[in-house]
Amino acid sequence: MKQQTLVALSALMFSSSVFANGGFEPNKKECVNVGKEITRVSSEMDTAKSGIQKSWLKRQLGALKTKRTSCSMNGFEANKPELAKL
């Protein structure tokens, strides 16, 4: 019984950590264009007219920044073209 509980808890913790980042598993292919996508969403947010659209883009931008962090933490450097705008 104790072993079954331990297995169930560890499976739950693993699945919740995967779902917490949307199931994103960093790899070179997934990380290469994150910076470009951040730039695209940022510029789209600047031109968005409705509050709903801006809110949705803001959430998308947050998710992309989380992806970029996850990529860099796992050794896959995401392109950062948004730094060229500064």
ZAVEXSE-869281 format. One line per field, with one value per atom (N, C-alpha, C): x, y, z; atom name; residue in one letter. Coordinates in pm, 1 decimal, m for minus. Example, Ala and Ser with C-alpha at 12.3 -4.5 7.8 and 13.67 -1.06 7.14 Angstrom:
% ZAVEXSE-869281
px: 1319.0|1230.0|1320.0|1285.0|1367.0|1290.0
py: m569.0|m450.0|m330.0|m225.0|m106.0|3.0
pz: 780.0|780.0|780.0|708.0|714.0|787.0
a: N|CA|C|N|CA|C
r: A|A|A|S|S|S
//
This chain:
% ZAVEXSE-869281
px: 81.9|0.0|86.6|188.4|276.9|352.2|394.4|467.1|374.5|250.4|155.1|128.4|116.9|95.1|214.6|334.1|454.8|463.7|432.1|434.1|329.9|211.5|104.5|142.3|201.6|242.6|353.6|450.6|558.7|507.3|412.4|353.5|274.7|203.7|127.3|219.5|329.0|423.3|487.0|523.0|582.4|484.3|362.0|264.1|228.4|221.0|188.0|302.1|426.4|537.4|539.6|502.3|495.3|382.0|266.8|153.2|173.4|254.3|277.8|342.3|427.3|488.8|425.2|301.3|228.0|277.0|350.3|402.6|525.3|582.1|698.4|823.4|889.2|1016.6|1122.2|1215.4|1311.9|1401.4|1420.8|1519.9|1563.9|1667.6|1724.3|1621.6|1543.8|1445.0|1336.5|1290.7|1185.2|1235.5|1363.7|1417.1|1471.6|1497.9|1570.7|1495.4|1364.3|1291.0|1209.6|1235.7|1159.8|1180.5|1302.5|1331.4|1258.6|1253.9|1181.2|1032.8|979.5|837.4|806.9|898.2|880.1|875.8|964.2|966.0|836.6|789.1|665.9|546.7|534.3|421.4|430.2|549.6|567.1|522.1|561.9|521.6|372.0|315.5|171.8|95.6|151.6|87.5|88.1|194.5|202.1|94.8|54.3|m43.1|m185.1|m201.1|m333.7|m427.5|m552.4|m650.5|m739.1|m784.2|m879.8|m808.9|m875.7|m821.8|m812.4|m909.1|m907.9|m787.1|m761.5|m646.4|m515.9|m505.9|m385.4|m364.7|m473.2|m464.3|m415.9|m469.9|m430.1|m283.5|m240.3|m100.7|m6.4|m51.2|30.7|53.1|m52.5|m37.4|54.9|41.8|127.2|272.9|295.7|431.0|492.0|413.3|461.1|500.3|418.2|448.4|575.2|594.7|715.9|840.0|828.6|943.0|975.9|873.7|895.6|966.5|924.9|991.1|1137.8|1164.5|1302.8|1387.0|1332.7|1403.7|1429.8|1328.4|1342.5|1449.1|1451.2|1552.2|1692.7|1712.7|1847.0|1889.7|1794.6|1828.6|1870.9|1825.0|1857.7|1967.4|2036.0|2151.3|2121.4|1996.1|1960.6|1939.2|2032.6|2022.8|1922.4|1819.8|1719.7|1773.3|1740.2|1778.6|1711.1|1782.7|1728.4|1731.1|1655.9|1657.5|1591.7|1513.9|1451.0|1554.1|1674.6|1779.9|1830.1|1814.6|1857.7|1770.1|1646.8|1557.0|1595.4|1676.7|1711.4|1805.9
py: m119.3|0.0|126.1|126.3|241.9|263.5|153.9|163.7|214.3|170.7|216.1|365.4|411.4|553.9|635.0|586.6|655.4|662.4|553.6|550.9|646.2|646.4|735.2|881.7|915.4|1053.7|1097.5|1010.3|1048.5|1064.5|981.7|996.2|1125.4|1160.4|1284.4|1405.5|1402.8|1514.3|1528.8|1418.2|1424.8|1481.6|1432.1|1478.4|1624.3|1669.3|1809.2|1900.6|1856.7|1941.2|1952.0|1846.5|1851.7|1942.6|1932.3|2016.0|2161.0|2186.9|2323.7|2407.4|2347.1|2422.3|2387.8|2341.5|2315.4|2193.3|2106.3|1988.3|2018.3|2135.9|2175.8|2108.1|2034.5|1971.5|2036.6|2114.4|2186.6|2094.5|2129.7|2066.8|2172.6|2142.7|2243.2|2295.3|2204.4|2242.6|2334.1|2303.7|2382.7|2519.6|2529.3|2651.2|2752.6|2709.4|2795.2|2924.6|2922.8|3041.9|3109.5|3077.0|3137.4|3288.5|3334.3|3478.2|3551.5|3492.2|3553.8|3564.0|3460.1|3459.0|3563.3|3582.1|3686.3|3823.4|3846.8|3973.7|3995.3|3890.1|3900.8|3932.5|3861.7|3882.2|4021.0|4065.6|4198.7|4308.0|4296.8|4399.5|4392.1|4271.9|4257.2|4317.3|4303.1|4358.9|4511.8|4569.4|4715.6|4770.0|4690.4|4737.0|4687.2|4602.5|4547.3|4658.4|4647.9|4751.5|4712.6|4588.2|4549.3|4501.2|4522.4|4478.1|4327.0|4258.0|4111.9|4059.1|4117.9|4074.3|4103.1|4219.3|4253.7|4158.7|4123.1|4030.7|3894.1|3846.1|3715.9|3717.9|3826.1|3837.7|3847.2|3913.3|3924.5|3786.4|3703.4|3566.6|3485.7|3503.2|3431.3|3473.0|3601.2|3651.9|3594.4|3587.0|3527.2|3380.9|3307.6|3166.1|3151.6|3240.8|3235.0|3266.7|3361.8|3394.5|3278.2|3208.1|3088.1|2981.4|2966.9|2871.4|2907.7|3037.5|3081.4|3050.4|3073.7|3042.2|2893.2|2814.1|2669.3|2621.9|2682.2|2645.9|2676.1|2795.0|2832.5|2751.3|2713.8|2633.0|2491.3|2445.9|2311.7|2311.2|2423.4|2429.0|2457.8|2491.9|2528.0|2678.3|2749.3|2894.4|2939.0|3010.8|3062.3|3188.9|3209.2|3332.2|3448.8|3560.4|3675.5|3799.4|3799.0|3916.3|4037.9|4019.6|4135.4|4227.3|4177.1|4263.9|4363.1|4330.7|4421.5|4546.6|4539.1|4653.1|4758.9|4721.0|4814.1|4918.4
pz: 0.0|0.0|0.0|85.7|95.0|m36.4|m99.1|m225.6|m336.9|m338.8|m439.6|m425.6|m303.2|m278.9|m327.1|m299.6|m342.2|m494.3|m562.2|m708.9|m764.8|m706.2|m753.2|m734.9|m620.7|m596.2|m690.7|m715.8|m807.4|m949.8|m992.4|m1125.9|m1136.1|m1031.3|m1029.5|m1036.0|m961.8|m963.1|m1100.7|m1165.1|m1298.0|m1398.4|m1397.8|m1496.1|m1473.6|m1348.8|m1324.3|m1366.1|m1354.0|m1398.8|m1550.6|m1620.0|m1766.5|m1810.2|m1743.2|m1781.5|m1741.9|m1642.4|m1597.5|m1706.6|m1788.4|m1897.1|m2030.9|m2029.0|m2151.7|m2226.5|m2161.0|m2228.3|m2312.2|m2298.8|m2378.7|m2325.9|m2412.7|m2380.7|m2469.6|m2412.3|m2493.6|m2575.4|m2700.1|m2786.3|m2887.2|m2962.4|m3052.6|m3153.1|m3208.0|m3309.7|m3251.3|m3130.5|m3067.8|m3020.5|m2989.6|m2928.6|m3029.5|m3151.7|m3244.6|m3279.1|m3287.5|m3330.6|m3221.0|m3097.1|m2987.7|m2985.2|m3004.8|m3004.4|m3115.7|m3234.5|m3346.8|m3315.7|m3255.1|m3221.0|m3113.8|m3018.4|m2916.2|m2982.5|m3078.2|m3150.1|m3226.5|m3293.3|m3372.0|m3283.0|m3172.0|m3081.7|m3017.0|m2982.7|m2923.0|m3018.2|m3144.4|m3240.8|m3269.8|m3269.3|m3289.4|m3171.2|m3051.5|m2932.6|m2939.1|m2995.9|m3009.3|m3102.3|m3201.0|m3299.1|m3271.8|m3171.5|m3140.8|m3094.9|m3136.3|m3104.0|m2985.4|m2981.2|m2876.7|m2750.3|m2639.3|m2511.6|m2502.4|m2562.1|m2559.9|m2635.7|m2752.8|m2832.5|m2758.5|m2697.7|m2622.0|m2505.2|m2438.3|m2326.1|m2372.4|m2483.0|m2536.7|m2577.9|m2643.7|m2686.5|m2566.9|m2461.0|m2340.1|m2278.5|m2274.8|m2224.0|m2313.6|m2444.7|m2539.2|m2521.7|m2503.0|m2482.4|m2354.7|m2248.8|m2124.6|m2142.5|m2218.4|m2244.0|m2326.3|m2423.0|m2505.1|m2422.9|m2332.1|m2246.5|m2153.0|m2107.5|m2026.4|m2109.0|m2235.5|m2324.9|m2342.9|m2364.1|m2383.4|m2260.4|m2142.4|m2018.7|m2008.1|m2040.4|m2035.4|m2134.1|m2251.8|m2351.8|m2301.2|m2246.1|m2201.3|m2079.2|m1993.8|m1876.8|m1916.7|m2031.5|m2077.9|m2184.2|m2201.4|m2289.5|m2435.0|m2466.0|m2603.1|m2605.9|m2667.9|m2668.9|m2774.1|m2728.6|m2821.0|m2886.2|m3012.9|m3082.0|m3011.7|m3001.1|m2931.4|m3020.6|m3129.8|m3216.9|m3153.9|m3046.0|m2983.2|m2919.3|m2893.3|m2838.4|m2942.5|m3069.8|m3175.9|m3181.4|m3127.9|m3129.4|m3027.2|m2926.8|m2818.9|m2862.3
a: N|CA|C|N|CA|C|N|CA|C|N|CA|C|N|CA|C|N|CA|C|N|CA|C|N|CA|C|N|CA|C|N|CA|C|N|CA|C|N|CA|C|N|CA|C|N|CA|C|N|CA|C|N|CA|C|N|CA|C|N|CA|C|N|CA|C|N|CA|C|N|CA|C|N|CA|C|N|CA|C|N|CA|C|N|CA|C|N|CA|C|N|CA|C|N|CA|C|N|CA|C|N|CA|C|N|CA|C|N|CA|C|N|CA|C|N|CA|C|N|CA|C|N|CA|C|N|CA|C|N|CA|C|N|CA|C|N|CA|C|N|CA|C|N|CA|C|N|CA|C|N|CA|C|N|CA|C|N|CA|C|N|CA|C|N|CA|C|N|CA|C|N|CA|C|N|CA|C|N|CA|C|N|CA|C|N|CA|C|N|CA|C|N|CA|C|N|CA|C|N|CA|C|N|CA|C|N|CA|C|N|CA|C|N|CA|C|N|CA|C|N|CA|C|N|CA|C|N|CA|C|N|CA|C|N|CA|C|N|CA|C|N|CA|C|N|CA|C|N|CA|C|N|CA|C|N|CA|C|N|CA|C|N|CA|C|N|CA|C|N|CA|C|N|CA|C|N|CA|C|N|CA|C|N|CA|C|N|CA|C|N|CA|C|N|CA|C|N|CA|C
r: M|M|M|K|K|K|Q|Q|Q|Q|Q|Q|T|T|T|L|L|L|V|V|V|A|A|A|L|L|L|S|S|S|A|A|A|L|L|L|M|M|M|F|F|F|S|S|S|S|S|S|S|S|S|V|V|V|F|F|F|A|A|A|N|N|N|G|G|G|G|G|G|F|F|F|E|E|E|P|P|P|N|N|N|K|K|K|K|K|K|E|E|E|C|C|C|V|V|V|N|N|N|V|V|V|G|G|G|K|K|K|E|E|E|I|I|I|T|T|T|R|R|R|V|V|V|S|S|S|S|S|S|E|E|E|M|M|M|D|D|D|T|T|T|A|A|A|K|K|K|S|S|S|G|G|G|I|I|I|Q|Q|Q|K|K|K|S|S|S|W|W|W|L|L|L|K|K|K|R|R|R|Q|Q|Q|L|L|L|G|G|G|A|A|A|L|L|L|K|K|K|T|T|T|K|K|K|R|R|R|T|T|T|S|S|S|C|C|C|S|S|S|M|M|M|N|N|N|G|G|G|F|F|F|E|E|E|A|A|A|N|N|N|K|K|K|P|P|P|E|E|E|L|L|L|A|A|A|K|K|K|L|L|L
//
